[in-house]
Amino acid sequence: MRIGLKNPLPFAIVLVVSEILYALQLFSAKNQRTATDIFTVVYGFLLAWEYVVSRLNLLPYVFVPAPENVFTVFKDDWRTILAGFASSMQLLAVGIIAALVCATVLGTVVGYNRRLSKVVYPIAKAISTVPALIYTPYIVLIMPTFKLASLTVIFLSIFWGAFMGAINNTSFVEKRIINSARVLTLPTKTILFKIIIPFNMPRIVDALPIHLATALMTLTVAEMLGADSGMGYYVRTSLNYANYTKAIAGIIFIGVVVTILNSLIQLFKKRFIKWSY
């Protein structure tokens, strides 16, 4: 064994938690094979990492730390990590909600008006081709506060794609539904907010994981550029001090957060969005 290995208890806890999650998945006959495959890959990776680094000493110990040391970071730095998580989630929630609400409402209005859609859609498509990561450093530089810069970056990274999606979703609504609403002389506001948007909710929720990944990516980059807290800031600070053990722990934590959030989105869809088309 290598000299300098930390207490293996946190790593053992991770393995036990993985086995518990796997056992819970086995209660669903539908997910048994998928759960087994995922568990095999994750467990095999952790064991290979442990064996290659801690036992065979095949990789540079400074750049590829042992799993014992990486998972011990969560025990030692849990307050800092959770504070960064809270900071990032606050910005992420506000930015995503604002972007999706604006994009859904405006996109539905534009999609409902064919003439307006033909004018606006090509412009939005051209703007959306520019990745948010390109102008993130510029926005962080010109905004008066980092919080405002982060919200702007998150908003722009999601808005244009969601906006075009709302325009397309509006065109997918069955014409007979719209015609029936018009025959009943329903006002346009009712057609938009009581018929079209609820009809498209399954598509909106299905796109949430993509929007979430995009927003988290841009937020992390923004935090690495100019923040004093957050998950991205934790990784950047660790890299600046060449503490690759903490940097890898931060990256793993971000991956776990994304996975949990995606799972929550699926639970939300099953609980509240029960219709489909």
Disulfide bonds with the S-S distance in Angstrom:
none
